[in-house]
């Protein structure tokens, strides 16, 4: 029988939610101001989610506390109010 040893892999996780704002924020500012033609879906989605709280719509869709994903809290209102925008 072979000698099998269990190795524990060390996974290093970096929580970017606590990092200062990066160059992606400046890209989003350019998109918001219309000075950048790269308005692909991920950029538009990030911009939309970032503005939901300030627009008073954070109860419908919002970032998770860790900042790595989002939640649609009220799907019906999301379809009615957010998607048409």
N, C-alpha and C positions, 0 to 999 in steps of 0.2 A: 504494500500500500504506500502511496506517495505521501510525503510529509507536506501537508497543506497548511500554509500560514495565512491568517486573515490580516490583510493590510487595511488600515483605515486611511481613506483618502481625505486629505485636508482640503476643503473647499473654501476658498477665500471669497467672501461676498462683500462688495462695496455698496453701501446704501447712498445713492446719489441724491436722495431727497434732502440730505443735509448739506449738500455742496452749494457754494455760491452760484449765482446765475452764470451760465456759460455763454458761449458764442451762439448756441441755439436760440437763446432769448433775443439776441440782436437780429438773428434771421427772422424770428417771429415779428419783431418790431418793423422790419422792412416789409414783410408781407402785409402787416396791418396798415402801413402807410402807403402801400401800393408801389413801392420802389423795387420790388423783386418779383420777377416773373416766375420763380420756382414755387408755385402754389400747388404742390402735389398733395395728395390726400393726407399723409401723416402730418404735414405742416399745418394744413387747414384744421385737422382734428385737434392738434395740440393748441392751436390758437383759440379755437372754439371753447375747449375745455378750460383754458386759462381764464377766459373772460366770463364764464358762466356765473361765478360767485359775484363778481362786481356788477353784473347785469341783473342780479337778483334771481337767477335761475339755477343756483347751486342745489336747490332741493330736487330738481329734475334730473340733472346729470352732474357728476362731480368727480374729481380725482379721488382716489383712495388716499388714506392718510400717509402711506409710504411714498406716494407720488409716482409709482411705476405702472399703474393701471387706473382705469376709471370705471364707474358704476352708473348705469342708468337706473336711477331710483324710482322713477315714475314713467314706465314705458309708454303709456297712453299719452301723457302730456308731452313726452319727448317727440312722439310722432306728430302730434298736433301743433306744437309750438316751436320746436327746435329744428326738425328736419326741413321744414319749408324755408328756413333761413339759409 
